[in-house]
């Protein structure tokens, strides 16, 4: 019952956050955006590990670093690079998690489809990035490795946990792509709702993969 209750609370918190992004007040964004990720971190810690304690610990570290990234990206003053660094570190933690039981790079051919979305988005953003070209390129490379490792784990293990993690990684790539396109290429009104929906879904799927067989 506890995981279900935490999931419900996280969903409500995310909805309040998205509503506040469009209608205010801003203080609700400051309260409920980090609360949502905090609840997902609590979910990952509350679940009984289906794989290993190492996997659960790495996922928890990834969620904690994501929480730091959430805070940096919502501050009134722009902390984009700090937020980018926090999420980059979170993806490295997820790479550690997804390497559990299989090692790094178990399915090298899957790197090609994993790299394609990031390459397309980076090509679209490149003319507008300016001094952020290097950090954004490093971030894209890191999230690509994360998605590749999730795909390799799902391909190799064929388990429910690995499938959840792969879906979560895919949602994370989609969320970051929309965030980047909205910020650097072509802003669109529904971006905040779509980014948050895919982001929360990604983190929830990765958190739930802790307990899946």
ABEGO torsion letter per residue (X at the ends): XAAAAAAAAAAAAAAAAAAAAAAOBAAAAAAAAAAAAAAAAAAAAABBBABBAAAAAAAAAAAAAAAAAAAAAABABBAAAAAAAAAAAAAAAAAAAAABGAEBGABAAAAAAAAAAAAAAAAAAAAAAEAAAAAAAAAAAAAAAAAAAAAAAAAAAGBAAAAAAAAAAAAAAAAAAAAAAAAAABBBAAAAAAAAAAAAAAAAAAAAAAABX
